[in-house]
Amino acid sequence: MQVILKKDVEKLGYANDIVDVKPGYANNYLIPQGFAIAATASAKKVLAENLKQRAHKDAKILADAQALAAQIEALELVITVKASEEGKIFGTVTSADLAEALAAKGVEVDRKVISVEAVKQIGQYEAAAKLHREVKAAVKFAVVAEAAKESNE
């Protein structure tokens, strides 16, 4: 069964894509949840017209995403965390921490677009930020231990 995706669905496709799925998946999940509509002839015509009108807007969005990616890749972030003597950190560095560090540098990125592996040690790391369906940026960051305040007492 062919459906037109209304929203991005991970591992299936992006909004406005026409994809083939099993009828049960379409009728029981995608369509009731509002993720897709049936790909009828009239729906395909409406989609084609909408895509034609939106083409120049998408070009601007893509250019903005590429500029943001270049800006992010030029930055070197430093995340300060509490750590043990051996360099093992208490907790973990998350995408929310990276989004906060980027915001401190003047770059607004939603934490949901940043994917980072579990960071449990002091060191240099890299995360990926998916800014657009065609644009991914590498977020380079260093995890350092904060200065021990208790040693002064």
Secondary structure, 3 states (H helix, E strand, C coil): CEEEECCCECCCECCCCEEECCHHHHHHHHCCCCCEEECCHHHHHHHHHHHHHHHHHHHHHHHHHHHHHHHHHHCCEEEEECECCCCEEEEEECHHHHHHHHHHCCCCCCHHHEECCCEEECEEEEEEEEEECCEEEEEEEEEEECCCCHHHC
